[in-house]
């Protein structure tokens, strides 16, 4: 299951409800691939190049980012929902890994991340 670009615009309780629902619906060993913003970019606890401008533009555009996750605690956050974190990387890391060998120049972003989690048996 791919959940791309949705978490950022939901409230924390809506994200929790959605993850709980996915845990009930997905078969054991299914993968959930999702994108999210590092919570530190939202609350200012981490410094990311361009984060202040990005927050301002998202609000002005009518799409304020409401929710983020902390990559350092993501595995623990997913456990109660029966998801085991398998990978988590910033789009900047992913761009270096995959774009550079292809001669592409997209740089990605340190604050925007892609994670993969496996649904575990109840």
N, C-alpha and C positions, 0 to 999 in steps of 0.2 A: 504494500500500500504506500502510495506517495502522498504526503501532505505538505505541499509546497506553498509558501507564502500566506499561510492562514493564521498561524499562531500569533504573529505580531499584532494583529488587529482585534484579538479577542481579549476578554478579561481573564484573569487567573482562574476564576471558577469555571468559565466556559472551556478553557483549555483542559482543566482537570476532568470535567465531565466528558469531553470528547475523547481524551486518552482512556478513561475508564470504559467508555462505550466501545472503543476500538479493541481494547483488551478482551471484551466479551465477544466481539464479532469475529476477530481474527483467529484462525486456526493456530495451534501451537507450532512453532518454528517459522511462522510468517514473519516477514520483515516489514518494519515501518521505517520509511525514509522521510525525514522531515527537515524543514529549514526553520531557523529561528535567529533572533538577534541576541547577542550577548547582553545580558541584563546590565552590565557595567556601562555599556554605551548609552543606556536609557537613564540610569540614575546618576551618571557622572563619576562613578567609583573607579572607572578605568578610563584611560585616555586613548581615544581612537582618532586618527587623522580624519577630519571632516565630519565628526559625529554631531557637533553642535549645529552645523549648517544643515545636515541631513534631518535632524529632529525638527528644526524650524521649517524646512521645506515640506516635510510630511504633514505637519500640522496645517500649514498654509494651504496645502493641496487638499485638505479635507480627509486625509488618511493618517491620522496620528497613530504612531506605534504605541500600543497600550501595555504590551507584555513582552518580557524577555526571560531567558533562562541563563543560569550561571553554568558555564561549561565545566567548572570545577566540581559541581555537585550534581550534574545531570544524571549520572548513573544511579545515585541514591534517590533522586526524585522519581525516576522511572520504576524502580524496584517494586513499590507497593501496587503498581498496575500490571505486574508480571512482564515487564519489558526489561531485557538485558541489553545495555548499551554495547554495541559492537564497534562503532567508530564515531568520531566527531572531529570535524576539521573546519577551519575558516575557509571561506571561498577564496581568500588570498592563497592559502596553502594548496588548495585544489587547483587553482589557476597555475601556480608554479609547477605542480606535478604533471598536469595534463596539457596546458596551453603552450608552455615553453618548448617542449619537444616538437610541437606541431608548427612552431613559428608564429603562434598567435600572441597578441599583446594585451588581452584583457587581464587586468591585475587582480580582480576580486577585491574583497574587503575583509579586514581582520575581524570586524564586529558581526558580520553575517556568516552563519554557520550551516553546515549540513551534517545531520546525524543519522545513523542507522541503528535501530534497536530490534532485537528479536523477541517475539512474543513467546513466553514460556508456558509450559503446561500448568494448569491449576494445581 
